Amino acid sequence: MCKSVSDSTGTLEILRDIDFSLNRGETAAIVGASGSGKSTLLSIIAGLDTPTSGTVHIDGVDIFGLDEDQRAALRAEKVGFVFQSFQLLGNLTALENVMLPLELAGRRDARVSAVQMLERVGLGERLGHYPKLLSGGEQQRVALARAFVVRPSVLLADEPTGSLDFATGGRIMQLMFELNAELGTTLVLVTHDREIAGQCQRRITIEAGRVLALA
């Protein structure tokens, strides 16, 4: 798979000859220097960005063989996201943030499932709290609950501990790996942290848009 962009100055190759596969339930870290193409690769895996050539398969489905609406529906059902900046909706409570993807999917058990997942991440007493009343670690736990509540096939995390202190980040990663194992989700995370990368089963090193090493 390749990704390039062109302008009046020429063509810039962002990703070149990317080719790897992951088994269901595996954990993989994408590592590399800033500007190496890690976040672009994550966006393409999610179907949020499109490759210049090549494709991505999730559960055997060629996601770029789908139109935008179909791709969005697949993403809602099979892909979870966790971001460095949490991306919670400030006007919704913790419970409402976690319920949202279930409600969008038309799930009648949205409230029950969201409560159960928030209890699982240790926030059973924070259901009615808005993000501004939660610590950074608590906000990231809400984000984890929202990502995992739909039981996605793939969870994509972009520097999930980047805005947290070391101790809080460590607890968040432990929780993420626990949830991943419990639900059998394939976890793909972008990180600069070698210790976090070392906890993953696979390590994909990107340099100048190419896979330098695959372990």
TAHUQUI-V82231 format. One line per field, one symbol per residue. ss: DSSP state (h for helix, s for strand, l for the rest). psi: psi as a letter, one per 20 degrees, with the letter a starting at -180 (. if undefined). A space follows every 50 residues. Layout:
ss->???
psi->???
//
This chain:
ss->lssssssllsssssslllllllllllsssssllllllhhhhhhhhhllll llslllssllsshhhllhhhhhhhhhhhssssslllllllllshhhhhhh hhhhlllllhhhhhhhhhhhlllllllllshhhllhhhhhhhhhhhhhll lllssssslllllllhhhhhhhhhhhhhhhhhhllssssslllhhhhhhl lssssssllsssssl
psi->qqpqqqaiibppogpplporqqqpiqpppoqrrpjijghggghghijhqq qhqarpppkjpohjiqrgghhhggghhipqqpqhjgkqohjqrgghghhg hghhikpikggghggghhhhjkkhjjhjqqhijqrghhhhhghgghgihj mqhppppolijhjqrggghghghggghghgghikqppoqpqiohgghiiq hqpopppliqohqo.
//
